[in-house]
Amino acid sequence: MPWNRVNQWVEKRSLGALESAYQRALKIKAIEDKHFGGQKISPAALGGKSVYDYFQSTLERELLQIRLDLTQVRLGNFINPQTNPENNNILETLKVIEDIIGKYRLDLEELLPPLPNNQTPNLPKANLTGDTSRDKTNQTISPATGNKFFNFQQELTPEYEQTVIKQLRTLRQQQRIAIRFILIIILVPLLVQVISRNFVFSPILNYFGVDRAKISEVYISQEIGEKYLREFARLQEIEEIKHVLGVVKAGHESEENFREQVQELFKEAGYESQDGWKNLLSDITGLIAFIAILIFGRQQLAITRAYVSRYFLSLNDITKAFIFILFTDIFVGFHSAEGWTVILETLFRHFGWRENITFISLFVATVPVILDTIFKLLIFNYLTRKSPTAATILEKMNQ
């Protein structure tokens, strides 16, 4: 019976989300018919760029809400797959929604057009053979130089301006998507971790692990126990001093107050001993949210990777070499051992574990060396293909 009620509630929520997505899709369709002649809401439509700018925020808001509603529908279908689509016209409704919003779905090939030959970065290469005359000959007959006349003729065509404008809009849209996805992938898992810890796992573990448990069943770690034993000794000394000075008279009321303070101190020790489990469970929840964003945002992830790669390649070679040296020195440099020690000690305290000096020493002695080897291999493989000059500068700076 309880499970049937859950299924009914899930089905009701899914159908409500589907209806919400349907109404929002109809709202987008109404804007298309009224202001854009039934075409896609875009700067190239009949309404022009001014009308598009006016409705852009509305379009993005409605599309975001539709995606959230459809995600809720998919989640409900995953939890309760026994729903019959034919009885509720779910397939027909989804088809109508897809016909309206399908034209706004991100197309990775449109957002990431291949660079023309004339836009291929002309990176200087190191002279490995020592034959300067051959290098000069190659520079004289390079494809980029040979295609100048063809490119000049292409720039004179009427379609060239529209092509450039389209590419600029594509790059701007790609930049906006990449920045938004980076913010989402950072902030959403962090918010999920904080909210789940403070409002889900912390109340549950405090209630079942301390409040409802017997005193003998409350778990208190050794380090926290020693910390609160010192606090208990301090309270006891303060209580004795009050008795000696006559501030508080010995009696049942005084003992009862002291007992309440000790019980409160014991509860605080129990709550703090549960912090390791709270952090572990909330971190796992945040990791699940992070993985879910990567899975459901594969297209945005590809766009972000392409944007970051293009932005990095646009930097000058000295800046690239500086970034790599700074990154490697932080994690695998001469002074990185102290940093790794601090990080590991913080992680041990974060999960409520006792610090293991042997493990920390072994980790610091082996992992940075392995990372250094991996970094050198990846940097060599990447820079020699993408930016040979930066690889040469990096080698000289390391020397």
Rosetta blueprint (number, residue, H / E / L):
1 M L
2 P H
3 W H
4 N H
5 R H
6 V H
7 N H
8 Q H
9 W H
10 V H
11 E H
12 K H
13 R H
14 S H
15 L H
16 G H
17 A H
18 L H
19 E H
20 S H
21 A H
22 Y H
23 Q H
24 R H
25 A H
26 L H
27 K H
28 I H
29 K H
30 A H
31 I H
32 E H
33 D H
34 K H
35 H H
36 F L
37 G L
38 G L
39 Q L
40 K L
41 I L
42 S L
43 P L
44 A L
45 A L
46 L L
47 G L
48 G H
49 K H
50 S H
51 V H
52 Y H
53 D H
54 Y H
55 F H
56 Q H
57 S H
58 T H
59 L H
60 E H
61 R H
62 E H
63 L H
64 L H
65 Q H
66 I H
67 R H
68 L H
69 D H
70 L H
71 T H
72 Q H
73 V H
74 R H
75 L H
76 G H
77 N H
78 F H
79 I H
80 N L
81 P L
82 Q L
83 T L
84 N L
85 P H
86 E H
87 N H
88 N H
89 N L
90 I H
91 L H
92 E H
93 T H
94 L H
95 K H
96 V H
97 I H
98 E H
99 D H
100 I H
101 I H
102 G H
103 K H
104 Y H
105 R L
106 L L
107 D L
108 L H
109 E H
110 E H
111 L H
112 L L
113 P L
114 P L
115 L L
116 P L
117 N H
118 N H
119 Q H
120 T L
121 P L
122 N L
123 L L
124 P L
125 K L
126 A L
127 N L
128 L L
129 T L
130 G L
131 D L
132 T H
133 S H
134 R H
135 D H
136 K H
137 T H
138 N H
139 Q H
140 T H
141 I L
142 S L
143 P H
144 A H
145 T H
146 G H
147 N L
148 K H
149 F H
150 F H
151 N H
152 F H
153 Q H
154 Q H
155 E H
156 L L
157 T L
158 P L
159 E H
160 Y H
161 E H
162 Q H
163 T H
164 V H
165 I H
166 K H
167 Q H
168 L H
169 R H
170 T H
171 L H
172 R H
173 Q H
174 Q H
175 Q H
176 R H
177 I H
178 A H
179 I H
180 R H
181 F H
182 I H
183 L H
184 I H
185 I H
186 I H
187 L H
188 V H
189 P H
190 L H
191 L H
192 V H
193 Q H
194 V H
195 I H
196 S H
197 R H
198 N H
199 F H
200 V H
201 F H
202 S H
203 P H
204 I H
205 L H
206 N H
207 Y H
208 F H
209 G H
210 V H
211 D H
212 R L
213 A L
214 K L
215 I H
216 S H
217 E H
218 V L
219 Y L
220 I L
221 S L
222 Q H
223 E H
224 I H
225 G H
226 E H
227 K H
228 Y H
229 L H
230 R H
231 E H
232 F H
233 A H
234 R H
235 L H
236 Q H
237 E H
238 I H
239 E H
240 E H
241 I H
242 K H
243 H H
244 V H
245 L H
246 G L
247 V L
248 V L
249 K L
250 A L
251 G L
252 H H
253 E H
254 S H
255 E H
256 E H
257 N H
258 F H
259 R H
260 E H
261 Q H
262 V H
263 Q H
264 E H
265 L H
266 F H
267 K H
268 E H
269 A H
270 G H
271 Y H
272 E H
273 S H
274 Q L
275 D H
276 G H
277 W H
278 K H
279 N H
280 L H
281 L H
282 S H
283 D H
284 I H
285 T H
286 G H
287 L H
288 I H
289 A H
290 F H
291 I H
292 A H
293 I H
294 L H
295 I H
296 F H
297 G L
298 R H
299 Q H
300 Q H
301 L H
302 A H
303 I H
304 T H
305 R H
306 A H
307 Y H
308 V H
309 S H
310 R H
311 Y H
312 F H
313 L H
314 S L
315 L L
316 N L
317 D H
318 I H
319 T H
320 K H
321 A H
322 F H
323 I H
324 F H
325 I H
326 L H
327 F H
328 T H
329 D H
330 I H
331 F H
332 V H
333 G L
334 F L
335 H L
336 S H
337 A H
338 E H
339 G H
340 W H
341 T H
342 V H
343 I H
344 L H
345 E H
346 T H
347 L H
348 F H
349 R H
350 H H
351 F L
352 G L
353 W L
354 R L
355 E L
356 N L
357 I H
358 T H
359 F H
360 I H
361 S H
362 L H
363 F H
364 V H
365 A H
366 T H
367 V H
368 P H
369 V H
370 I H
371 L H
372 D H
373 T H
374 I H
375 F H
376 K H
377 L H
378 L H
379 I H
380 F H
381 N H
382 Y H
383 L H
384 T H
385 R H
386 K H
387 S L
388 P H
389 T H
390 A H
391 A H
392 T H
393 I H
394 L H
395 E H
396 K H
397 M H
398 N H
399 Q L
